[in-house]
Amino acid sequence: MSSSLADHLRALPDDALAALLQLRPDLVVPVPADLSALAVRAQSRVSVARALDGLDQFTLQVLDGARLTRADDDGLTSADAVLALATSGAAGGPDRTAVRAALDRLRALFLLYGPEHALRVVPTVDEVCSPYPAGLGRPAAELDPAAGELVADPARLRRTLLAAAPPARAVLDRLAAGPPVGTLPAGALRSAAPSAAGPGTGSPTDGAAPDGAAISPVRWLVDNALLVPIPDPGSSPGDTAVELPREIALLLRRDTGPLGPVRPTPPGLAAAERDPKAVDSAGAGQAMEVVRHAEDLLESLGAEPAPVLRSGGVGVRDLRRLARATGLDESTAALLLEVGYAAGLAGEVDLPGAATTRAGADQQVLPTAGYEAWRGGSLAQRWEHLARAWLTMTRQAGLIGRRDDRDRPIAPLSNEAERAAAPSARRAVLGVLADLAPGAAPSPDELIELVAWHAPRRSRGREAAHRDVLTEAARLGVTGLGALTSYGRLLLTDAAAAEARFAASTEDPLGLRPDAGDLPGEASATVRALDALLPSPVDHFLVQADLTVVVPGPPEPTLAAELEVVAEHESAGGASVYRVTGGSLRRALDVGYAADDLHGLFARRSRTPIPQSLSYLIDDVARKHGGLRTGSAGAYLRSDDEALLTEVLADRRLSALSLRRLAPTVLVTPYQMGRLLPALREAGHAPVPEDASGAAVLSRPKTRRAPARVSVANRITDPLAAPRLSQPRLLGVVEQIRRGDAAARAARRAPATVRANGRTDGPDVPGHGHTQALAVLQQAVRDRAKVWVGYVDAHGATASRLVRPVSMGAGYLRAEDERTEMLHTFALHRITAAVLDG
């Protein structure tokens, strides 16, 4: 089989080979040694499955048509036979142009190859696809002679079908829709069968009979050869399986056609049309909120790190605490925690001196060193950083809070939320949205149906994950009003381009450097588009008479950092509101501000006159600030104001500190300064610490940070992805493969001999090339044939062994030695030759 495909590939021009490598880039990683190796790789299970996963529902149905129309003798079909089958049916089939386009795509992918009058289906297609093409069973003659005789007489077949009772006809219709196999409980064919069930889901019978003499519908169908009992290794002991012959199913499908209902185009949508500007505005507003909430959540983690559970992840109580601190529901807080972790903004740090647990050393989750750099970026840059991490992270945040297999809730950052297919699910959903017109907002059910049509093999069983993607995209601002935003489309484009550049830089089969992308420091298209939608950052605020500070827009990073120190945050939105208090001013003085600095800050930043009350408050707090000095003795408290010390000593709120007077201007306590300072501040005083020389120690409090982590945004979401090469590079790869093919063909004209290393129980093994050996082994796996394998053992000596191959993949051959009844594993790169036995 592989030699036929190799010959076909040799006859192709370079442009056609380059087109194949462009459509199936996994074939060139690494570059095949010759065309025979390329043919073997193109027929491997992994490569064929990847090619099939990218096909839409209609193209897969056309491929099933090619499988159904193959001749029994040589396995060939033709384009005309497939066209005739696909377009037949009383209701009229799809347009011939659509079928022809699907055939051309299959041939371009080399899932079908050969001339139009003699098309051949790649054998591996039958291995990775359903054994029932288009949901049809095997021919009647192959199943049972009685069924073969029945379908050979069309008039008798029609009479038998017309004689079927409604329950029996319902069973036939359900099996005709596919799959054609159903299972029956033990004894169902010997008595009145119980209830009907769908094919493959239980008994395809129709309700309990009123008495023991009644004949069940399935028993009647089997007795009349309309259904054929078959052995089913997967059924329970005592159960019986039945199969509907192909000819009967085709007769029942006379209205819909042999391939069943076909849709050459995606299903239509009754999608609501939104104004694209309204979509962008709604999405941009949500993006602002996401960045703010993510910053609040990470700040909460910095103030009170979340401990890591022994089983991994963050506990429910800590998640609830973070949700309360940010004003979010738990599911949104979990999503932002997962995204922040994936973006490298949060990470674990080991607690010093902690005992080890099953999960390792005791750990806490807190912001990383990269969080400070992220917070210094623009609003659009910070959002893109989060969105890119969400797009590529292998975590499904929608699972958090649900129950796992052991009925335990899934915690944030735990292993149970890891899903390798999560990035592809996001790309599939957002890709379908991107293909729609701007402003199109389909319902979740319509969108899932669209995704299933575009990639039925990949979307099967992932409906819940696709719904989670829609929910998360709306929460992050990727979509707005149910439609994809304009910058969301650019996010997909930029992410794909960055992934392609990264893949090319690491896996370029020619070893060439990737093309230059965006210039360093240049904003991406996503950032530029979002920046145009967001309000411009402001560098000023408005101070009001009640000491509230209004920021009329998103503050610049420097302004936000200043306000974080000198004022208390009260509300957020399009305009943020802060309030200046005595406590906030003391905090500013504690980190190094002086009274003149605060007056200058408000005068420089405010666009309104400074209220006199604010100036008085600054002067009053600054005058009191530092009136008390603390130091460590346990700790001491001194002041030049004896009356102030007397007041402190008499304050009942400070009685727990056990203060006592050493001198008229000095008080001491047995407790450390870390306890003395907060207690004095809570009592309304404004002490400052001093060092051994008596100088005031003014500094910002130190914040703990986890080690820096790299965002997952640059990760290749498909672990088997290969670089998309330009046309010149593809032609270079083709030239290299042709040179290797010429050298291999020349070498085969003078074959060497690999002997059995002195053994006399096996014949000499001709030294075929490595690629030819792989082709022989692949065919032997399909045919379950014995083969002599020549290989190099761990000591470098050559040997041969007669085995029966079982499987080949992941770089290894697994084969049985019938003489010793042992299973052997051979590394493929050590195999030097393979010859079929006999």
Secondary structure, DSSP 8 states (H G I E B T S, - for coil): -HHHHHHHHHTS-HHHHHHHHHH-GGGGSS--SSHHHHHHHHTSHHHHHHHHHT--HHHHHHHHHHHHT--TTT-EE-HHHHHHHHT-STT----HHHHHHHHHHHHHTTSEES-TTSEEE-THHHHHS-SSGGG----HHHH-HHHHHHHH-HHHHHHHHHHS-HHHHHHHHHHHTS--EEEE-TTTTTS----B--TTTS-B--S--SSTT---HHHHHHHTTSSEEE--TTS-TT-EEEE--HHHHHHHTTTT-TT-S--SS------EE--HHHHHHHHHHHHHHHHHHHHHHHHHHHHS-EEB-TTSSB-HHHHHHHHHHHT--HHHHHHHHHHHHHTTSEEEEE-TT--EETTEE-EEEEEBTHHHHHHTS-HHHHHHHHHHHHHH-SB-GGGTTSB-TTS-B--TT-GGGB-TTHHHHHHHHHHHHHHS-TTEE--HHHHHHHHHHH-HHHHTT-HHHHHHHHHHHHHHTSEETTEE-HHHHHHHHHHHHHHHHHHHHHH-TT-------S-TT---HHHHHHHHHS---BS-BEE-TTSEEEESS-B-HHHHHHHHHHSEEEE-SSSEEEE--HHHHHHHHHTT--HHHHHHHHHHHBSS---HHHHHHHHHHHHHTTSEEEETTTEEEE-S-HHHHHHHHH-GGGGGG--EEEETTEEEESS-HHHHHHHHHHTT--EEEB-TTS-B---------B-----GGGS-SSTT------HHHHHHHHHHHHHHHHHHHHHHTS-EEE--TT-SSS--EEE--HHHHHHHHHHHHHHT--EEEEEE-TTS-EEEEEEEEEEEETTEEEEEETTTTEEEEEEGGGEEEEEE--
